[in-house]
């Protein structure tokens, strides 16, 4: 998480701020067995990934307090 926070510090150059990093990394950091097992597609999969990205963005914006 600290590495991703460090990467977010370069957002002015890379446009990869905490929200974008969360969207990219959330499915890997918070893998959902529901999506893998049931083969969610469409709206259900989108909503699951959306929740994951919100959680990861929260963690990234509060790294110092959490870790």
N, C-alpha and C positions, 0 to 999 in steps of 0.2 A: 504494500500500500504506500509506503514511503517513496518507493521508486516511482509509482504512478503520480504521486503528489509532486515529486521532482519534475517529472515530465510535464505536468500541468503548469509548472512555473514558466515554461517556454511557450505558453499558449499564444502569446503575441506574435511569435514567429511560425508556429505550427498549426494554430487554430485547434489544438487538441486540449481544450480546457477540461475540467473535471467531468462535465456532462458528456462530452464526446468520448472521453476515455472510458467512462462508465458504460456507455452504449456498446463500445467495442469489447471491453473486457468482462462485462457482467455474465454473459452466457458461459464463459470459461471458469470464472471464479465462483459462481453460484449455479453450478450445473443442476438442471432439473430432471430427475428421473421420470417425472410425469410426461414431460415432452418426449423423452427418449423411448419410454416403454409404450405409451399409447399412440405415439406418432402424431401429437397435436399438430394441427396446421391451421392456417388462417388466423382468425381473430383470437382463439384461445392461446395459440403460441405467441402471438404479438403481445397479448396482455401479460403473459408470464414473463417474457423478456422485459417488458416495460417495468414490472415490479422489481425484477432483478437489477435493472439499471438505476432505478431510484434508490435502492438500498446501497449499491456500490457508490453512487454519487454522494450519498449522505456520509458514508464511511470516508471517502476521499476528502470531503470538506471538513471532517472532524477527526482527522488522523491524530493530531496532537492530543486531543482529549481522550480518544479511545485507546491509543497505544502509548 
